[in-house]
């Protein structure tokens, strides 16, 4: 077999793998979103002052938990999970500097406090309204006056 035929075979195999990966991403996203309560949610995985470290993903409300799935991962389980009773909303701000390129155009950055420290998320204004409502809709008996 000539060398160029090997190149064509390898390129064809690579193209098939890329298509299978894309199909697997679409199927995974459909499985994650089939029960509703999902929205585009970016998470800053590496906190730094230069606006980098953001990873695009999908957020899903699952009872008392907010689950975050990386967008380009094939993992069936969420990468991060935050419990509603351990998460508190601190404020929001517009994306600045390099964040404007890393995030979706209409997303705002929100800062929350969790037991393991500060959590930065980015979502649309409509999703932020839903997030705040989800945080406030705690079950009966919740301590509303906690520090």
Number of C-alpha atoms within 10 A of each C-alpha: 5 6 8 9 10 11 11 11 12 12 12 12 12 12 12 12 12 12 12 12 15 14 12 15 17 13 12 18 18 11 11 18 14 10 11 10 14 18 18 18 25 26 25 17 14 12 14 10 7 10 17 16 14 20 19 20 19 20 26 21 19 14 11 15 16 21 20 24 26 19 18 16 16 16 12 11 13 17 12 13 16 16 16 18 15 13 18 19 15 11 9 15 11 13 20 12 11 12 20 15 12 16 20 17 12 12 23 22 22 19 16 16 14 16 11 7 9 14 20 18 21 29 24 17 13 10 18 19 12 14 16 12 11 16 18 14 12 14 9 6 6 10 10 8 5 5 5
